[in-house]
């Protein structure tokens, strides 16, 4: 998360924001299936939407509502922080507080910002594309029927699940439609987060990384139109969902096309690459460097590697302690594989494995 060191009091992880929740609410007129209560505004029942644009606007309205709610909660927390936890020593180390006569918690820094970690963007995009295609363009199923399938976790709707999972364009596979919808969602999110100052006088900056919350939020979420089933993890950071037959270069092109101005708190692009058995260390490093160089030259912001096979991870999961030094990249941080919980291990194993060898 980029900041201006020594001048910016950048609370770059002031909140982890679940972008899937407003989608669940848009499908149910503001009702949240986990909380089992009306949380958001009434934006229309599933059977009332006549066009995809109407439904997309409902998602934007629920998104803006939850962002405003998060603003209120975080600002209240900040007001308390000013009183009970001022930071005089830290205030002496940054530019601004001495001249203003204000503690950092009161907005004394030269620059004040707060960054968010937005979780589940790719799941939202893939779901919106699925709704657009299957409901409003192909007319294969009505939105109300799709909602019932989601509530049933696709039990009894197996044919629909297959269509949603395998017949709809996904982000990261080189299709233009998911990239355009992703751009619109990120633009809406950026506008909502940056439209009003927070308690220290600065602005919120959206970012797209999840740490391990893509697993935690997934456990708490219902089935999605993307084909993801209830309780399964979201995709980590901005990484495309696992899919067969999609090359690493296709992922690179789609993620690099993301407009960085919509992600001022940065993003996490997590990939798993596996060298061929005959590759030397020099060949492996050279090929990884070539991928990184291509990604950055196309405008990419940041790239995180796991250089380990799913087979080895499965063996490590089955035999704890066999690989005590095995370290993996999650989404913004590293951890020893043995220290992770079962859900997090399974998510790492399920990530798309890209061959690195020629």
N, C-alpha and C positions, 0 to 999 in steps of 0.2 A: 504494500500500500504506500504509494509515494507521498512524501511530505517534504516540507522545507525544514531541515533539521536545525534546531536552535531558534527558529522563528515561528514555527507553526505548532500549536498545541493540538495536534491531530488525533482525536480519539477515533482511531481508524476501525475499531470494532465495537461501536456503541450499540449495535443490535444485529441479531441474525434474523433475517426477514424471510418468511415462508411465502414464496410466490405462488405456490399451488393452492393455498387456502382460498384466495379470491376466486380461483377457477372453480373449486368445489362449490363455493357460494353462488357464483354466477349461474351454475347449472341448477340451483335450487332456490332461486329468488331470494338470496341472502341468508338462507338457512345453512348452518354448518353441521355436517353429518356426525362429526365426532362429539361436539358439544351438545348436539340435539336441541338447538335453540336458534331463534332468529338473531343473528349477529350483525349482519350488514343491512344495507338499505334494500327495499324491494325494487328489483331491476327486471322482473319478468319471470314467469314460470316457463319451463322448457317448451311447452306447446304454443307459447305466444310469439316466439321468434320466427319471423318470416325470411330473414336474410342473415348471412354470416356477419355482416357489418353490425347488425343490431346486437347479436350475441357478443361480438368483440367489444362493443361499447359497454355492455353489461359487465364484462370482465374488467375493463378499464375503470368503471365506476366502483366496483368492489375493491379493486387494487388501490385506488385513491383513498377510499374509506379506511382501509386497514393501514395505509401509510400515515394518514392523519392521526389515527388512533395510536400508532407507534410513536409519532411525534409527541403527542400529549403525554404518553407514559414516560418517554425518555426525558422530556423537558421537566416534568415533575421530579424525576430522579435527580436531575442536574441541580434543581433549586435546593433540594435537600443536601446534595453534595457540597454546595457552597457553605452551608452552615456547619455540617457535622464533620466534613473531611476536606478542609482547605489544604493546599499543598505549598506551604511557604518555601521549603527548600528547593523544590523543583521550580518554583516561580523565580528563584534567584539565578537559575541556569539558562533561562530563555530570554530572548529579547522581548521587551514590551512591558512586563509587570512593574519594573522599577520606575519607568517613565510615566506610566498610567496610574501608579499607586493602587494596582488591582492584582489580586491573586489570579492565578491561571484559571481556577474554577469559576471566576467571575467574568472571564473574557479578557484577562490582562495581556495575553500574548499578542504579538504583532499580527499573527494570523490565527484564526480559530476555525476549525473544521471538525466534522464528525463523519466517520465512514460507516457504511452498512455492508454486511455480507448477505447478499440476496441469494436464496437457495431455491433450486428447482426450475430455473429458467428454461432449460432444454426440455424438461418434462411438460412445461406449459406450452411451449412452441409446438412440439410434436402433437400435443393434444388438440391445440387450436387448428393445426393443419388437418388433423383427422376429422374434426367436426366440419370444417369447411368442405372437405372432399366428400366424405361419406354421407353427411346429412344434407348439405345445401347444394352441392353440385351433382353428385351421382344419385341423390335421393334414394339411397339404398336402405336407409332407416330413418325414422323420425327422431328428433332430439329427445323427446319424452321416452321413447323406447331405449335409446342409448343410455339415458339416465337410469332406467330400471336395470339395464345390464350392469352398469357400474355398481348400483346398490347390491346386486346379486353377486358381485365379484366375477362376472361373466359365466357363472354356473347356469347352464341352459342356453347360453349365447356363445357357444364355442366357435361357430362359423363367423360371427361378428368379430370375436376376438382375433381370429386368424386374419381377417381382412384389415383390421385396425393395426395389427402388429407387423404385417408383412406386405400389405398392398398399398400403403400410404407413404408418400415421400417423408423422409426423416431429415432433420438437421444433421449435417456432417457427411451427407452422401452426394453432395454436389447439385442438389436441386435448388432452384431460385426461390420457390414459394416459401419454404421454411426460413430462408435467410431474410426475406422481406418481412415476414411476420415477426421474426426475432427483432429486426430493426425497429419496427413499430412498437413492440412491447418495451424494448429498452428505452426508446424515446419517451414513451409515456411515463415510465418509471423515473427517468432522469428529471422530467418536468415536475413530477409530483414531489420528489425528494428535494428539489432545489428551489421550490417556489416560496419558501418562507424561512426566515432565520431561526436558529435554535437559541437555547437559553444563554449561550455565550456570545451571541451576535454573529456567528458564522453560519455556514450552510451544510446540509447533509450531502455527502457524496456517495452515490451508489457504487458498489462493487459486486462482483459475481464469483465468490468462492464460498466454500461450505464447511471447511474443516471436517468434522465428522457429522455435522448436523443433517447432511443429506440422508444419512441412515436413520437418525432419530426422527426427523420430520416424516420420513417415509413410513416408519412404523405407525405413526399417528394419522395417516392419510388413507382415504378410500381408493378404490380402483380409478384409473384415469383413461380418457379416450385414446391415449397413445398406445394402450394395450398393457401398460404396467398394472399389475394386480395389487390388491389391497395389502398394505404392510411392507411392500418391497421398497428398497432404497430408491431415492431419486438419483439422477446422474450427478456426479461430483463436479462442483464448479461449473464451468461452461463446456465440459466434455460431452461430445455426442453420445447418445445411448448405444449400448452394444448392438451390433448388427453384423450379420454374415456378409462377406463379399465386398465390404467397403474398405478401401485402401486408406492407409495412414495419410497419404498425400491429399486425398479428398477431405479428410478431417482438417488437415492443415489449411487448405484453401478456404473452407467455410469459416473456421474460427478466425483466421487472419483477416477475413473481410469485415469482421465486427468493427464498428466505428468506436475508436478509443474514447472519443469525447463523451460517449454515453456511459463509460465505466471509469470515472476519475479515481475510484478507489480500487481499481485494477480488477483482474479476473484470474482464475486458475484453470489452466488447460492441462488436464492430467492424462498421460498416455502410458501404455504398457508395451514395451518393445522387447523382443527376444532375439539375440544373435543366433546365427546358425552354428551348429556344433563345430564346424571347421573354421569359423571366423577367428582371426587373431584379435588381440586387444586393440591394436592399432586400427584394424579395419572397422571394428565396432565403434571406436571413438570417431573415426573419420566419417562414417555414415550418420551417426547421431549429430555431429557438427553440421553436416550438410542439410539435414532436416531442420535444425534450428536456424541455420542461415536462411533457408528458404522462407521459413515462417516469419522471421523478423523482417526480411526484405519485402514481404508482402503486407507488412503492417501489423504483424502479431505483437502482442504485449508481453506475454510470459508463457513459459512452457515447463511442465514438471514431468520427469521421467520415473517410471519404475522399470528397471532392467532385470526382470525376473519372470519366469514362466508360470502359467496357471498350474501346471503339473507340480512344480516345486512348492507352490503355495498350498496346494491340496495336501501334499505330503507333510508340510510343516504344520498344517492344521490337524492332521491325523496323528502326528507324533510331536506334541509340545516338548520343547527342550532339545530337539534334534538339531535345530539351527538357531542357537542362542543369539548370534550376532546378525540375524536377518533383519534388516531395516527396510521399511517401505515408506513410500510417499502417499499421504492421504489426500488432502486438498488444502495445501497451505502449510503443512507441517509434516515432519517425519516421526515415525514411531517404530519400536521393535514389534515385529509381527506377533510374537508370543504374548505381548501385553494387551493386544486388542481383544474386544469381545467377539463372540461368534458372528454376529450380524455384520460387523465391520470386516471380518476376515472373508466372509462369503461375498461381500460386495467387491472386495479387491480381486478375488478369484474370478468374478463374473465380468470384470472389465475386458474390453476387447483386447486381444493379444495380437499385436502387429509384428510380423517377421521383419527382422532388421537385415538379415543376410541378403546378398544379391541373388 
